[in-house]
Amino acid sequence: MSKRVFFLAFAMVLGMVQAQKSVAANTPCSGKKGGISHCTGDKFVCKDGTISASKKTCRS
């Protein structure tokens, strides 16, 4: 019984980690950039003041 509980808990944690990685990889200004502050034209400006290298645009 305890092996099943351990496996289930491990699978849930692994799933959450994978979900967080996919969200971070698809979001402009993710990670250390702190998220999106605002837009300048079609470009995202990150909270750390840099322009995002994302190919996404603010208008889409």
N, C-alpha and C positions, 0 to 999 in steps of 0.2 A: 504494500500500500504506500509506504513512504517513498519508494522509487517512482511511483506514478505521480505523486504530488510534486516531487522534485523535478521530474521531467516536464510536467505541465507548467510549473513556475518558470523553469528555464526557457521553455518555448515562448511564454508570454513576454518575458524580458527581452529575448532576442527579437521578437516581432516589434516591440516598441522601439528598440534601437534602430532597426531597419527602417521603420516608418519615419523616424526623426531624420535620418540621413537623407531619405528621398525628398522630404519637405525642404530641408536646408539646401539641397543641391538645386532645387527648382525655384528658389526665391531670390530675387535681386537683393543685394546688400545683406545676405545672411552671414551667420557666423560672427566673426570679430568686428564686422562692420556695424553691427547693432541694429540692422533693419533699415527700412526706407524712411527718410526724413521728409522729402518732398520731391517734386519733379521740376526739371528745367527743360522746357521743350519736350522732347520725347525721351529724355534720359532721366534715370532715377538718381537722386542724390542721397547718399547714405548718411546715417546719423553721425558718422565720424568725419563727414565733410567731403569724402571722395565721390567721384562719379562711378556708378556701377558699370561693369563691363558686360552686363547682361545684354543679350540680343533682343530681349523683350522691350517693349516701349511702354511708356506711361499711359498712352491712349488706348492700348489694347487690353 
